[in-house]
Amino acid sequence: KFPQPGRIHLLLAAHHRTGTDRYRDVATETLSAMCAGGLYDHVGGGFHRYCVDRDWTVPHFEKMLYDNAEIPRVLLAGYQVTGDARYAEAARGTFEFVAREMTHPDGGFYATLDAESETADGDREEGAFYVWTPDDVHAAVADGTDAELFCDRYGVTDAGNFEGDTTVLTEAAPVEELAAAYGEDPGSIDERLDRARKQVFEARSDRPRPARDEKVLAGWNGLMISALAEGALVLDDGYADAASDALAFCRAHLWDADAGRLDRRFKDGDVGIPGYLEDYAFLGRGAVDAYQATGDVDHLGFALALARTIREAFYDDGAGTLYFTPDDGESLLARPQELTDASTPASTGVAVQLLTALDAVAPEENFGEIADTVLRTHAETIESSPLSHAALARAADARAAGHVELTVAAETLPDAFREPLAATYVPRRLLALRPPDEAGVAAWTDRLDLEEVPPTWADRSARDGRPTVYACRDFTCSPPKHDMDAALAWALGDD
């Protein structure tokens, strides 16, 4: 049973568009089950690759970077829609796991953690690092009541739910139920569980660890950059530093600016494999998202450079499509296309999302026309099964309805603007920081080597010497506002 973040994004957007509660309920039921079950690592954070049963109990224990990017990103959307703190907590826990165990010292992100590790007997077994018995828990936790609570909370029993009478941790009992059973208030139970969890984590750190694949892959790093950038807007702006560091790593080690080409893989100083469409598209979208989170115009410039290579090397005007391999790549009988979402979103869909976003920045580059052509070519495919083509469906929606643009004229994104942005679910959001005056915009335009001021910046200067936001929807813009709440209300039609 694999996670399907793209489908959940579609359901949340459909609820937002139509008000149909069923769409939201299906999405949140799935998110809650993934957070409560064995797919999530309740001790160390992060998500395993998939589950082997219907109710998300027993996972395949491998941890993939792409899952630990795409799942938190949709959890953040779920948190904005529902306000359910467990989604924010799981996203934070995942970001902490990635920072602790999946990050290169210079900023890029590693690819995977293996499912197997050594047992006490020296054998290699899947899940050995992650599973528990009651005796294991009592040996790790100093206080007996804390240990019993931990076992009750996470379903650790003598019989277990996994091989060898061991237990994959799941949320087996609610905190409120435990509070009643133990005669303590829920706050006290949470404190005990937090203390026990830290001690279990320390005990687990002494076990033989799963092997780590230390490849840094351009595309998967792009997905992680997008997730952290969204985390910076929704949870903590400190996540933007990790996103920017990873983007800088990819630019330094994988990008050849003179040739305009991206390599796919870095490991131990070795760089190789010409990038595929997913590498350019995922990293390009990550660069746009990093710009949204930081206002760093160089991130936007990198996104433009990647999009230009997508246009030149992957787009075929005659076929009206984007291919997965570059036109000067390996000779194949037929160049493949990637239209269907799988473990990662379909690269064609993400590329169209990227081109659509950048059309608001550089319409002279014809990115919008390419996006329209690709969507027309694959329209019947998308309409026949939108859930199987979630990335393309979301791209088609953004292209048809337009982004909800929020242009902020200020030196930096004001703290007073951040809280409303964090709390408000805005599908198709494009947040664009620009300098407060026109001289600064002209300098940024030159820095991006653009012929014209980007439409999303044009004639949207700061007013009254204060940070100013302009909201645009359905290709119509609001008057200038100094209040992000008011701008969001206008953008969402709630004013």
Summary of the structure (lengths in Angstrom):
residues: 495
radius of gyration: 23.5
end to end distance: 42.0
largest distance: 71.8
contacts: 1740
relative contact order: 0.08
helix: 51%
strand: 13%
